[in-house]
Amino acid sequence: TNGQADLTINTPGFSFDVIQINDTKLAVSCHGSGIHLIDIKKNAVSNSFLRSLHIFGISFRDEDNLIYCQMGVGVRMIRISDGIVTDIVKEELPALCYVTTFGDNVIHTNLETNTVTCHDINRKKKWSFKNESVLRNPRGVTTDNRGNVYVAGSGSGNILIISADGQNHKEIKCGLRSPFGIAYDKTNGTLLVASYDE
């Protein structure tokens, strides 16, 4: 809460995204070196998966299933206990795509097509949002307690809130030039945004 680092861990590769799985475990995606599980108490990497792959955004369905964006392949899910990988969205995703989950929904961004898309866990597309007048180069994505989707518009310099059904949206002019990372704290209802602003 004071802006100081609580934990610093070196990962084998360029760290891109991080998700807290539980009170003792984090998962970190690394461009070119896969996914790494971090044991917070031991302050160390406890396990690694998909080591040579280009993984960007990461989220989780439950403590045993991580969902991630793989460059050139799409949105996939890996079961931690046995390493089995399942495709959720087959799409030739570019670099820098993010993903989040809400219930059975998997929502991902694509900064090249300027889209935010929602599929269910069974790969059925539920909705896709594209409106370049309010959202360009969408990056980070998160949800609130009601399933509303918050997207960092890196190219449009804003935060966009998309309704859970994908039908409505509201723009927040956040005063940041290039927001890219976003997280919603479901416990206290606060939004944290990271930006490239100087």
N, C-alpha and C positions, 0 to 999 in steps of 0.2 A: 504493500500500500504506500510505501514511501518512495517508490521508483528505483529502489536498489535491487540488484540481482539476488535471488534466494538460492539459486542453483546454477552452476555452469558446468556443462559436460561437453567434452570434445567428441564429435561424431566422425566416423570415417567417410567424409565426403561433404559436399555442399548442402547443409541443412536447409530445407525449404519450408516445411510445415510441421506443426506439432499438435498433438491432441492428448489431453489427459484422460486415460482410460479408467483409473481409479485413484485412490489416495496414495498409492505407492508406485504406480506405473504410468509412464508416458510412452507414446509412439512418435517417432520422428521420421519424416520422409526426407530422403536425400537424393538429389539429382545425380544419377550415375552410380549410386551405391545402395539403392533399395530402401528398406524400412528397418529401423532399429528400435528395439524396445529398451527403455531406460528404467532401471530400478532407482527410484528417487532416494531410498534409504541408503543404498550402497554407493550412490553417486557414480553409476557406471552403466555401460551397455550390457544388458543381460541376454539379448538374443538379436539376431539379424535375419532378414528374409529378402529374397529377390535382389541379391547383392549387386548385380551388374546392370540393373534396369533403371530407367529414367522415371522416377516416381515424383509426383508433385503434390497436389492436395491430398489430405488424408483425414479420415473420420472413422467412426466405429459404429457398428450395429449393437454389439454387446461386447463383453470382455474377451470373447474368443474370436470375434470377426471384425477385421479392419477393412474399411472401404477406401479405395485410393484411385487417383487419376494416373494412368500410365501413358506417357507420351507415345503417340502413334497407334495405340491399341484401344483405349477407352477407359471406362470406369469398371473396376474389378473389386472382388472381395476375396480376402485370404483368411482362412481359418488358422488361427495361431497354433492350435493344438497339433495339427497334422500337416500344415502347409498347403492344403488343397485350395486352388484358385478357381473362382467362378466369375464369368463375365456377367455384368449387369447391363452395361451399355457398350455396344461395339460401335466405336466412332473413332476416326483417326484424329485424336485430340492433339493440339499443339502443346508446347511447353506452357507452364505457368497457369494451368487450370486448377481450380479448387473444387472441393466436394464437401457436403454436409449431409446429415440425415435428420429425419424427424419421423418417429414411428417407423412405418414401412416405406417411407419416401426417401429417395436418394436424389439430391439436387446438386447439379454441377454447373460450372461456368465454362464458357469457351470465349476467350478474348479475341480470337480471330473472326468468329462469326457474330460476336456481340450478343450471345444468347445465354440465357439461364434456362436449364431444362430439368424437369422433374420426372423421374420414373419410379415405379414401385419396385420393391425388392425382387419381384418376379419378372422384371425387365419390361413391363408394360409402360409405355410413355403416357404420362398423365397430362402434362402441359409443357409448353415452351414459351418463353417471353423474349421478345426482341422489339426494341423501340430505341433507335439510335439517337432520337432527339433528347432522351433522358438517360440513356445508359450506353457508354462506349468503353470498350476494353474491361469487361467485368472480371474481377479477380476474386478476392475473398468472399466467402458466402457462409452464412450462419442462420439459425432460426431462433425464434422466441418460443415461449411456452404454448402459444396457440398455433404454431406452425407457419407463422408469417416468415417470409424469407428476406434477409437483409444482405445486400450485395454492395461491395466496394467498387465503385465505378472509377477505375484508374484513369481512363481517358476522358471521362466526363467530370471528374473532380467532385464526386458526390457519393452519397449513400442512397440506395434505392430500396424501398420496402415493397415487396410483392406479396399480395395476399396468398394464403395457403392454397387456394384453388388456381392461382396464376392469373386471375381475371382482372385484378385491380392493382394499382401501384401508387406510391407516393414518394416524392423526391425530398431528400433532406440535403440542403446545401450546407455542407459541414465546414466550409472555409479551408479545406485542405486541397492542395493542388493535385496530388496523385495518390489517393488512398488505395491500399492493396490488401491489407490484412484486416480481418474483422472477427470479433468474437462476442457472443451475447452471453452474459452471466445469468443463467436462468434462476439462480437463487435470489439475487437482489435486483434483477431487471436493468442492469447497466450494459452499455455497449462500449466495447473497446475497439479503437480503430488505429491501425498503423499506416503511416504515409511516408512517401519519399520526399516530402517537403524539406527544404533546406532551412 
